[in-house]
Structure formats: C-alpha cells, structure tokens
C-alpha cells in the first residue's frame, strides 16, 4: 500500500462546545458557497443536509465530498480522484486552499475559539481476501476462519515539542490506525494524525497549520506505510 491507494482526505477541527454555531450555520454555508474567495462553490457542494438541529452539512454524494458543522466540530472530507490531477496537486489544494479558507474565513472570522483538537485523516482502499478471518484465526483456537465484519484499531501517543519545552503546556499528538472491512473483499486503512491542545488554543489562525499537515504526510510516509505493509502481509494476501 502507498500513496496511490489514497481514497480520501479529511480534516476535523474540534472546539469547545459552542451553541451559537446553530444560529450562524447558514452564514457559514453562504460563505462556502458564494464567497468570491471560496475554493468550493455551488457545484462543489450541490446539496444541503440537516442531520439534526446541531449537525448540518453541505454534501456532494456523487463525488463523496462533505462539509459538516456541529456545535463542537467542523469537518471537511475530500475524495481523491487520481485521474483528475496529480496527488501532489490534490494534496496542495487541500492544504493550501481548502483548509486555509476554512480556518481564515470560517473558524477565525466567526470567532470559533478554544480549539481542542485538529485531526487529519488519510484513508486508503485495500482489496484482499478474508483479512478479518485470518487475524481471528491466529488470535483464537482456530475455530474462527472467516469474518464478514471486521475492524482493527490502535493508536500511539507522543508529547509534542511545545508539550516538552513550554511551561504549563501538555500538547500531544495521537496517531490512530484503523483497518475496516467495507465489502466482502474490500477494506479501508486510515491513518488519523491528531494534535491535542492542553490547554485549549484560542485562535487557530495563530497556529502553524501547514507545519501540522507537513508533519502528517511525513508520518504517513515514514511511519504508517512501514507499519501497515508488513502487518498486511501477515494478515492478508493483498491483490
């Protein structure tokens, strides 16, 4: 598995619960759809969906894009279409255009503050036979040989540089790996790189988001693939 197997990119920003988000959700969506500086627009997000009074979204079902706003989260998912442009260009647009717009025009201008966590999820597709059954067969007495519903999830935490050197700061990163079965012989492998602020960070525009994404990609290439590929070799014969 490598970058060519990337299915989607997701950025999630969690903040202290803010009930006024319900009142300004319409204004936020108008900015995304109609602002001259928006990298999105009405073609990018042709549909609106209200999941409940505190969870609303712009969606593109055909392309697999969505932008969700809740009282505690802003989440943007972007599906990679490898025939559209180079992966480097897709990553660049996601980081430099989409996320910067969300932070500057949505998070900062609407004074959404007290940031708890920023996460970047990179999801890959895998094809292989009986991955779950192979794992369960090794962990059990051999009586379980197949599985049509399977999820494996584990994580590792590390203290950040700020957490080490700054007094009163306990920032840390959490690297979560998830392998999940989606169809009979299809799986998704997700690398979720999360930065936690302790204490909460006031205004996200004052934080180096680009450095965070660069670190995420570095970890993806150096740590995630070197971990996941030997693991997959033992778990399944990848097609």
Buried (B, 14 or more C-beta within 10 A) or exposed (E): BEBEBBBBBBBBBBBEEBEEBBEBBEEBBEBBBEBEEBBBEEEBBBEEEEEEEBBBBBBBEEBBBBBBBBBBBBBBBBBBEEEEEEEEEBBEBBBEBBBBBBBBBBBBEBEBBBBBBBBBBBBBBBEBEBBBBBBBBEEEEEEBEEBEEBEBEEEEEEEBEBBEEEEEBBBBBBBBBBBBBEEEBBBBBBBBBBBBBBEBBEBBEEBEBEEBBEBBBEBBEEBBBEBBEEBBEEBBEBE
